[in-house]
């Protein structure tokens, strides 16, 4: 089955696992890997790193001009105002971020973010020239058709206030697969990813869409999916840069095929 897009994209989020120093060192090593990797240097494979905000600028410096983009793990729905502790999309763009992660299951569960809040954040990202990296996923393991219907409804709610054309990355992350030893079943992922891609293709506001998989994604996940998604959203399984490099090699093999 052909990939949904002509370029594979790999995102790596550190959540709150790594310190500033650990993040900086990971980025230094990842920059070396990226500069030496033909698929990355040739433009066929895009890398996006999502550090914590305090580590953002030092991480950007650490990759040493490697072909790597950066994204924020969150942003606020307003750009300016009396919002103590909020993160402005305008400031993220000024720092050089290109993506904004929105709607992760932990933001929904731990911080109580609703579909309405997430829709406002999507609009804020687009308003500031950031590409939304929108996370969606069903809460419980069930039939693929049920999962697809849930995710499409969640997608539509997340885009409800969008009124400006935009590129988007949709990270399909079934909540029940996050933090597990293995990713979800490849057939299940393929079914939901295809449904999401079809829905995005019908939305005139979306100029370019990519659907990636997250949820315990690791070495072997991309190969098992064999082109069913446009890439991966990696968490703890990529904290080892050797594993990260192996995943890039898997992506390169798919591109070569």
Residue pairs with C-beta under 8 A, 6 or more apart in sequence:
1 190
1 226
1 227
1 228
2 227
3 227
3 228
3 229
3 230
3 254
4 193
4 197
4 210
4 211
4 228
4 229
4 230
5 208
5 209
5 210
5 230
7 43
7 44
7 45
7 46
7 230
8 39
8 44
8 45
8 46
8 222
8 230
8 231
8 251
8 254
8 255
9 45
9 46
9 47
9 48
9 169
9 210
9 212
9 230
9 231
10 45
10 46
10 47
10 48
10 231
10 232
10 234
10 247
10 248
10 251
11 47
11 48
11 49
11 50
11 71
11 99
11 133
11 169
11 171
11 212
11 214
11 231
11 232
11 233
11 234
12 30
12 47
12 48
12 49
12 50
12 233
12 234
12 235
12 238
12 244
13 50
13 73
13 101
13 233
13 234
13 235
14 23
14 26
14 50
14 51
14 52
14 55
14 239
15 73
15 106
15 235
16 52
17 236
17 239
18 26
18 51
18 52
18 55
18 239
19 55
20 52
20 54
20 55
20 58
23 51
23 52
23 55
23 58
23 59
24 55
24 58
24 59
24 62
25 62
26 239
26 241
27 49
27 51
27 59
27 60
27 62
27 63
27 68
28 62
28 63
28 64
29 241
30 47
30 49
30 63
30 66
30 68
30 241
30 244
31 62
31 63
31 64
31 65
31 66
31 68
32 66
33 40
33 241
33 244
33 245
33 248
34 40
34 41
34 47
34 63
34 66
34 67
34 68
35 41
35 64
35 66
35 67
37 45
37 245
37 248
37 252
38 252
39 45
39 248
39 251
39 252
39 255
40 46
40 47
40 66
40 67
40 248
41 67
43 67
44 252
44 255
45 248
45 251
45 252
45 255
46 69
46 231
47 67
47 68
47 69
47 248
48 68
48 69
48 70
48 71
48 98
48 99
48 133
49 59
49 63
49 68
49 69
49 70
49 71
50 70
50 71
50 72
50 73
50 99
50 101
50 133
51 59
51 70
51 73
52 73
53 72
53 73
53 87
56 70
56 72
56 95
56 97
57 95
59 70
60 70
60 95
60 96
69 98
69 99
70 96
70 97
70 98
70 99
71 97
71 98
71 99
71 100
71 101
71 130
71 133
72 87
72 92
72 97
72 99
72 100
72 101
72 130
73 101
73 104
74 87
74 100
74 101
74 102
74 107
74 121
75 87
75 88
75 89
75 92
75 100
75 102
75 121
75 124
75 125
75 130
76 83
76 86
76 87
76 88
76 89
76 121
76 124
77 117
77 120
77 121
77 123
77 124
78 86
78 88
78 124
79 88
79 89
79 90
79 124
79 127
79 128
80 88
80 90
88 128
89 100
89 124
89 125
89 127
89 128
89 130
90 128
92 100
92 128
92 130
93 128
93 129
93 130
97 130
98 130
98 131
99 130
99 131
99 132
99 133
99 169
100 121
100 124
100 125
100 130
100 131
100 132
100 133
101 133
101 135
101 171
102 118
102 121
102 122
102 125
102 132
102 133
102 134
102 135
102 158
103 113
103 118
103 121
103 122
103 134
103 135
103 136
103 158
104 135
104 173
105 135
105 137
105 173
105 175
105 178
106 178
107 113
107 118
108 114
108 118
115 154
115 157
115 158
115 160
116 157
116 160
118 134
118 157
118 158
119 157
119 158
119 159
119 160
119 161
119 162
120 161
121 132
122 132
122 134
122 158
122 159
122 161
122 162
123 161
123 162
123 163
123 164
125 131
125 132
126 132
126 162
126 164
126 166
127 164
131 166
131 167
131 168
131 169
132 166
132 168
132 169
133 169
133 171
133 233
134 155
134 158
134 168
134 169
134 170
134 171
135 171
135 173
135 214
135 233
136 151
136 154
136 155
136 158
136 170
136 171
136 172
136 173
136 196
137 151
137 154
137 172
137 173
137 174
137 175
137 177
137 178
137 215
138 146
138 147
138 150
138 151
138 174
138 175
138 176
139 175
139 176
140 175
140 176
141 174
141 176
141 177
141 184
144 187
144 188
144 191
144 192
145 191
147 174
147 188
147 191
147 192
148 191
148 192
148 195
148 196
151 172
151 192
151 195
151 196
152 195
152 196
152 199
155 170
155 196
155 199
155 200
156 199
159 203
159 205
162 205
163 205
164 205
165 204
165 205
165 206
165 207
166 205
166 206
166 207
167 206
167 207
167 208
167 209
168 200
168 206
168 208
168 209
168 210
169 209
169 210
169 211
169 212
169 230
170 196
170 200
170 209
170 210
170 211
170 212
171 212
171 213
171 214
171 233
172 189
172 192
172 193
172 196
172 211
172 212
172 213
172 214
172 215
172 229
173 213
173 214
173 215
173 233
174 184
174 188
174 192
174 215
175 215
176 184
177 183
177 184
177 215
177 216
178 214
178 215
178 216
178 235
179 216
180 215
180 216
181 216
182 216
183 189
183 213
183 215
183 216
183 217
183 218
183 221
183 224
184 213
184 215
184 216
186 224
186 225
186 226
186 228
189 213
189 225
189 228
189 229
190 225
190 228
190 229
193 211
193 213
193 228
193 229
194 228
196 211
197 209
197 211
200 206
200 209
200 211
201 209
203 209
210 230
210 231
211 229
211 230
212 229
212 230
212 231
212 232
212 233
213 221
213 225
213 229
213 231
213 232
213 233
214 232
214 233
214 234
214 235
216 235
216 237
217 232
217 233
217 234
217 235
217 237
218 234
218 237
218 238
218 243
218 247
219 237
219 243
219 246
219 247
219 250
220 250
221 232
221 247
222 229
222 231
222 232
222 247
222 250
222 251
222 254
223 250
223 253
223 254
226 254
227 254
231 251
232 247
234 244
234 247
237 243
238 244
238 247
